[in-house]
């Protein structure tokens, strides 16, 4: 699935915001909120197929989950805070770099391929049928995915 640079940055902003909240109010509840926001971002990246960012987010998630331990209190020890701060910052930098690169590719594509109904289609599927009307539902569903249906009768 595709994702706009704005949507990607917005999703990453939720992680940064929850991290700032934890830094201001280092409680177990705010740490749970942080872990949930990291998990949500990781799942979003999986859904969108953004592999490089997914790996970094997943590693951050694993570090956060490891801090759900009886031995670890809140606020977290300084070493854990520093590590999380570096990881959250690195993920934000990677996300911004990815969003910038994606925005540049989108701009380049729009400059070289002006939008037209033909360029919006990502593929064509051929259906062999005696009556095209019998397949109108499938044709409409293919359209939702940017695909055109051609018919051979």
N, C-alpha and C positions, 0 to 999 in steps of 0.2 A: 504494500500500500504506500502511496505517496504521502508526503507530509510537507507542509509549507514551512519555510524558515521561521516565520512568525509563530506558528504553532509549536515548533520544536523549542524555541526560546521561551515561550510561555510555560511549557511543561517543565523545563529546567529551572525556571524562575521559582516554581513552587518548592523545589528542593532547596534552593538558596534561601528562600524566605523561611522555611521551617528550620534550617540550620541557624539563621540569625536569631529566630525565636528561642531556640535552645540555648544559644550563647547568652541571651539576655536573661532567660529564666531556665536555668539548668535543672529541670525536674524530670522525673521518670515519664510523666505525661507528655512533656514537650519532646522527650527523646522518642517516645512511641510515635508521635506525630512525624518526626523526622524520618524514622524507619519506614513508616507508611508512605510518605511522599517519595522516598527513594525507590521503594518497591513499585509504586505507581509509575514512576518515570521509567524504570527498567521494563515493566510490562508494556508501556507505550512504545519503547524502542524495539522490543521484540515484535510487536504488532506491525510496526512500520518498516521492519527489516533493516534497521540502521545498526549493523553488526558491530562496528568499531566502538561506537558510543555505548552499545548494549554491554559489551565486555567491561568497560570502565565503570558503568553504573552497577553492574552485577557485582563487581569486586567491592565497590563501596557498600553495597547492600550486605554482602557477606561480613564485612568488617563491622557494620552496625549491628547485625544479628549476633555476632560473637560478643558484643558488649551487653547483651541481655543475659547477664549472669548474676548469681547471688553475690559473688565476690566484688562486682563492680557497682559502685554507688554513684549518686549524682550530687554534685557535678562530677563529671568524668575526671580521671587523673589528667594532668597536664599533657603527658605524652600522647594519650588517646585523643585529647582535644586537638593537639597539633597535627596528628595524623589525619583525623577526620577533616580538619580545616584544609589541609593540603589536597586531600582527595576530592572534596567538594569543589575547591577552586580549580583543580585540574579538569574535573568533569565539566565545569562551567566554561573553561577556556576551550576545551575540545568541542563543546556544543556550539559555542560562538563561531569557531573556525569552520565547523561543518555547515552551520547555517549560512555563513558568508559564502562559502564555496558553492553551496546549493543555489543561493540567490544569484550568484554570478553565472552559473550554468543556465538558470531559468532566463535571465536577461539575455544571454548569448543566444539561446534557442529562440526567444521571441524576436530578437533582431534578425536572425537568419531565416526563421520560418514564421512569417506572420500567421496569426491565427486564422484558420479557415475551417469550415466543417470537415474537410478532408484530412487536415492535419490533427484534428482532435481524435480521430479514430485510431486505435492502437492495433487493430487487426480485423480481419474479415473471416467469417466462417461460412462455408458453403453447405447448404442443406438441400437434399434431394427429396422432393415431395410432389405428390399429385395435386395437392390443394394448398396453396400458400397460406390461406386463412387458418388452417389447422395448426399452424406453427406461429401464429401471431404473438402468443404469450412468450415463447422462447425468444423470438426476435426482439421483443421489448426488453426482456431480461438481459440479453446480450448487449443491448444499447446502454443499459445502466453501467456496464463495465467498459464502455468505450469501444465496443466491437460492433461491426456491421454484419448483417446476415445477407448472403447472396443466395438466390434460389435457382435451382435447376428443376424445371418441371417437365 
